[in-house]
Structures are given as structure tokens and as C-alpha cells.
Amino acid sequence: MSTAKALAMSLAMALVLTASCTETRGRWENPDRPEEAWARDKAACRRAASERAERDFALDQQRGPRGYSRTRAYSSSMNRYEAEKQEKTLFERCMTRNGYVRVQQKPEPE
């Protein structure tokens, strides 16, 4: 594996780990909907956000460098990172638009 590829992969892993560590703890609740509907609503928002983020990621990949390029792996990793951020944002907007609020969970004692 070339040094550029190894560097790009390391950077991509660091970005993914950083993104996963910054996930806000909490539960989505909607006082106007029965609790049985919360999981369905959450799944619908997650699916819609994922589909849109994946579509946008594919378009960004098509616009990126073609053929062999030292920056292609880096560009692809950054596109993936942006897609994951966009998916989280789209999911949160969908939940908020549907009347949900995030309720912070208390940390578990050690």
C-alpha cells in the first residue's frame, strides 16, 4: 500500500471515529404521538436521511477526480465524511419537523 493511500485511510478512520464519538446522547420523544409510533417515525426519518445522503455522496463521487489520482482516496474519504454529517443533520431535521424533541439521557454511574 502506498504512503498516500495509507495516510488517506488513516485520516478517514480518524474522521469516522471522531464523528461517532461526538454523537449526542439522548432519546427522541414526541408528546403528541403514542410511544408505539416513535420507533416507526425514527426509522422513517433515518431511511429518508440515509437515502438522500447516499444519493448526494454518489453525485459528489462522480464529480471528483477521475482515473488514478493521489488525492482520489482522500477526496472519497472526505465525501463519505460529509455524507455522514449530512445524514445526521437530515435525520435530526426530519425528527424535529415531525414534532420530536431530543431528551438528554442521564449518564450511567460507573
C-alpha positions in Angstrom: 0.0 0.0 0.0 1.4 3.4 -0.9 2.1 6.0 1.7 -0.6 8.3 0.3 -3.2 5.6 0.4 -2.2 4.7 4.0 -2.4 8.3 5.0 -5.8 8.7 3.4 -7.2 5.6 5.1 -5.8 6.7 8.5 -7.4 10.1 8.0 -10.7 8.5 7.0 -10.7 6.3 10.1 -9.9 9.2 12.4 -12.8 11.2 10.9 -15.2 8.4 11.3 -14.2 7.8 14.9 -14.4 11.5 15.7 -17.9 11.7 14.2 -19.1 8.6 16.1 -17.7 10.0 19.4 -19.5 13.3 19.1 -22.9 11.7 18.8 -25.2 13.4 21.3 -26.8 11.0 23.8 -30.5 11.3 24.0 -33.8 10.0 23.1 -36.3 11.4 20.6 -39.7 12.0 22.1 -43.0 13.4 20.9 -45.7 14.1 23.4 -48.3 14.3 20.7 -47.7 10.8 19.3 -48.2 7.5 21.0 -44.9 5.9 22.2 -45.5 2.9 19.9 -45.2 5.2 16.9 -41.8 6.6 17.9 -39.7 3.7 16.5 -41.6 3.8 13.2 -41.2 7.5 12.9 -37.5 7.3 13.8 -36.9 4.5 11.2 -38.7 6.5 8.5 -36.6 9.6 9.2 -33.4 7.5 9.3 -34.3 5.8 6.0 -35.1 9.1 4.2 -31.9 10.8 5.5 -29.8 7.8 4.5 -31.2 7.7 1.0 -30.7 11.4 0.4 -27.2 11.4 1.9 -26.2 8.3 -0.2 -27.5 9.9 -3.4 -25.6 13.1 -2.7 -22.5 11.1 -1.9 -22.7 9.3 -5.2 -23.1 12.6 -7.1 -20.1 14.0 -5.3 -18.1 10.9 -6.2 -19.0 11.4 -9.8 -17.8 15.0 -9.7 -14.5 14.0 -8.1 -11.1 13.2 -9.7 -11.2 10.5 -12.4 -8.7 7.7 -13.0 -5.6 7.4 -10.9 -5.0 10.3 -8.6 -3.1 10.6 -5.3 -5.9 12.7 -4.0 -8.8 10.4 -5.1 -8.7 8.3 -1.9 -8.6 11.5 0.2 -11.4 13.1 -1.8 -13.5 9.9 -1.4 -12.9 9.8 2.3 -13.9 13.4 2.7 -17.0 12.9 0.6 -18.0 10.0 2.9 -17.4 12.0 6.0 -19.6 14.9 4.6 -22.3 12.4 3.7 -22.3 11.0 7.2 -22.6 14.5 8.7 -25.4 15.4 6.2 -27.3 12.2 7.1 -27.2 13.1 10.8 -28.4 16.6 10.1 -31.2 15.4 7.8 -32.3 12.9 10.3 -32.4 15.5 13.1 -34.4 17.9 10.9 -36.9 15.2 10.0 -37.5 14.3 13.6 -37.8 18.0 14.6 -40.2 18.7 11.7 -42.3 15.8 12.9 -42.7 17.3 16.4 -39.9 15.3 18.2 -37.5 16.8 20.7 -34.3 15.2 21.9 -34.4 14.5 25.6 -31.0 14.1 27.2 -30.3 10.8 28.9 -28.6 10.8 32.3 -25.1 9.2 32.2 -25.0 5.8 33.8 -22.9 5.7 37.0 -19.6 4.0 36.8 
